Amino acid sequence: MASSSLLTKIREDFIFGLYLLNYWLKHATNYTQNRSHRDQSVFSINEIFLEFV
């Protein structure tokens, strides 16, 4: 009986770890993509500004 509850706990911890990893990777990817788009738009604004100087 004790071994089945231990295996259940290990499985639950493993699944929770996968959930946290997935959550972290999703947010890291969104942050990187948003930063990339933001940097590109700033670069475009700087190019436009420099054409008039």
PyRosetta script that sets phi, psi and omega in degrees:
from pyrosetta import init, pose_from_sequence

init()
pose = pose_from_sequence("MASSSLLTKIREDFIFGLYLLNYWLKHATNYTQNRSHRDQSVFSINEIFLEFV")
pose.set_psi(1, -42.8)
pose.set_omega(1, -178.4)
pose.set_phi(2, -67.2)
pose.set_psi(2, -33.6)
pose.set_omega(2, -178.5)
pose.set_phi(3, -69.7)
pose.set_psi(3, -34.6)
pose.set_omega(3, 178.8)
pose.set_phi(4, -69.8)
pose.set_psi(4, -36.3)
pose.set_omega(4, 178.1)
pose.set_phi(5, -71.2)
pose.set_psi(5, -32.2)
pose.set_omega(5, 176.3)
pose.set_phi(6, -67.4)
pose.set_psi(6, -43.1)
pose.set_omega(6, 178.2)
pose.set_phi(7, -64.2)
pose.set_psi(7, -37.8)
pose.set_omega(7, 177.4)
pose.set_phi(8, -63.4)
pose.set_psi(8, -43.0)
pose.set_omega(8, 178.9)
pose.set_phi(9, -64.0)
pose.set_psi(9, -43.0)
pose.set_omega(9, 178.8)
pose.set_phi(10, -62.5)
pose.set_psi(10, -43.7)
pose.set_omega(10, 179.4)
pose.set_phi(11, -63.3)
pose.set_psi(11, -43.4)
pose.set_omega(11, 179.4)
pose.set_phi(12, -63.6)
pose.set_psi(12, -40.9)
pose.set_omega(12, 177.6)
pose.set_phi(13, -64.4)
pose.set_psi(13, -39.6)
pose.set_omega(13, 179.1)
pose.set_phi(14, -64.2)
pose.set_psi(14, -45.9)
pose.set_omega(14, 179.7)
pose.set_phi(15, -64.2)
pose.set_psi(15, -40.5)
pose.set_omega(15, 177.7)
pose.set_phi(16, -64.4)
pose.set_psi(16, -39.1)
pose.set_omega(16, 176.5)
pose.set_phi(17, -62.3)
pose.set_psi(17, -41.4)
pose.set_omega(17, 176.4)
pose.set_phi(18, -63.3)
pose.set_psi(18, -39.9)
pose.set_omega(18, 178.1)
pose.set_phi(19, -61.6)
pose.set_psi(19, -46.7)
pose.set_omega(19, -180.0)
pose.set_phi(20, -63.9)
pose.set_psi(20, -39.9)
pose.set_omega(20, 178.4)
pose.set_phi(21, -63.4)
pose.set_psi(21, -44.3)
pose.set_omega(21, 178.7)
pose.set_phi(22, -62.0)
pose.set_psi(22, -43.8)
pose.set_omega(22, 179.2)
pose.set_phi(23, -60.7)
pose.set_psi(23, -46.5)
pose.set_omega(23, -178.2)
pose.set_phi(24, -65.5)
pose.set_psi(24, -43.4)
pose.set_omega(24, -179.2)
pose.set_phi(25, -66.5)
pose.set_psi(25, -37.2)
pose.set_omega(25, 179.1)
pose.set_phi(26, -63.6)
pose.set_psi(26, -44.9)
pose.set_omega(26, -179.0)
pose.set_phi(27, -71.4)
pose.set_psi(27, -35.4)
pose.set_omega(27, 176.7)
pose.set_phi(28, -65.2)
pose.set_psi(28, -39.7)
pose.set_omega(28, 178.5)
pose.set_phi(29, -66.6)
pose.set_psi(29, -44.4)
pose.set_omega(29, 178.5)
pose.set_phi(30, -61.8)
pose.set_psi(30, -40.7)
pose.set_omega(30, 179.6)
pose.set_phi(31, -63.7)
pose.set_psi(31, -43.7)
pose.set_omega(31, -179.1)
pose.set_phi(32, -65.4)
pose.set_psi(32, -43.8)
pose.set_omega(32, -179.5)
pose.set_phi(33, -66.3)
pose.set_psi(33, -41.8)
pose.set_omega(33, 178.9)
pose.set_phi(34, -65.0)
pose.set_psi(34, -39.8)
pose.set_omega(34, 179.4)
pose.set_phi(35, -65.8)
pose.set_psi(35, -38.8)
pose.set_omega(35, 179.6)
pose.set_phi(36, -63.7)
pose.set_psi(36, -45.9)
pose.set_omega(36, 178.9)
pose.set_phi(37, -65.1)
pose.set_psi(37, -39.5)
pose.set_omega(37, 179.5)
pose.set_phi(38, -64.8)
pose.set_psi(38, -43.3)
pose.set_omega(38, 179.7)
pose.set_phi(39, -65.2)
pose.set_psi(39, -37.4)
pose.set_omega(39, 178.7)
pose.set_phi(40, -66.5)
pose.set_psi(40, -39.6)
pose.set_omega(40, -179.6)
pose.set_phi(41, -70.0)
pose.set_psi(41, -36.0)
pose.set_omega(41, 176.5)
pose.set_phi(42, -66.1)
pose.set_psi(42, -40.2)
pose.set_omega(42, 178.7)
pose.set_phi(43, -62.6)
pose.set_psi(43, -41.4)
pose.set_omega(43, 179.6)
pose.set_phi(44, -64.7)
pose.set_psi(44, -40.8)
pose.set_omega(44, 178.6)
pose.set_phi(45, -64.3)
pose.set_psi(45, -41.1)
pose.set_omega(45, 178.0)
pose.set_phi(46, -64.7)
pose.set_psi(46, -38.7)
pose.set_omega(46, 177.6)
pose.set_phi(47, -62.3)
pose.set_psi(47, -44.5)
pose.set_omega(47, -179.7)
pose.set_phi(48, -63.5)
pose.set_psi(48, -43.0)
pose.set_omega(48, 179.7)
pose.set_phi(49, -62.1)
pose.set_psi(49, -42.8)
pose.set_omega(49, -176.7)
pose.set_phi(50, -69.2)
pose.set_psi(50, -23.9)
pose.set_omega(50, 177.5)
pose.set_phi(51, -67.5)
pose.set_psi(51, -29.0)
pose.set_omega(51, -177.0)
pose.set_phi(52, -90.7)
pose.set_psi(52, -8.8)
pose.set_omega(52, -177.5)
pose.set_phi(53, -88.8)
pose.dump_pdb("model.pdb")
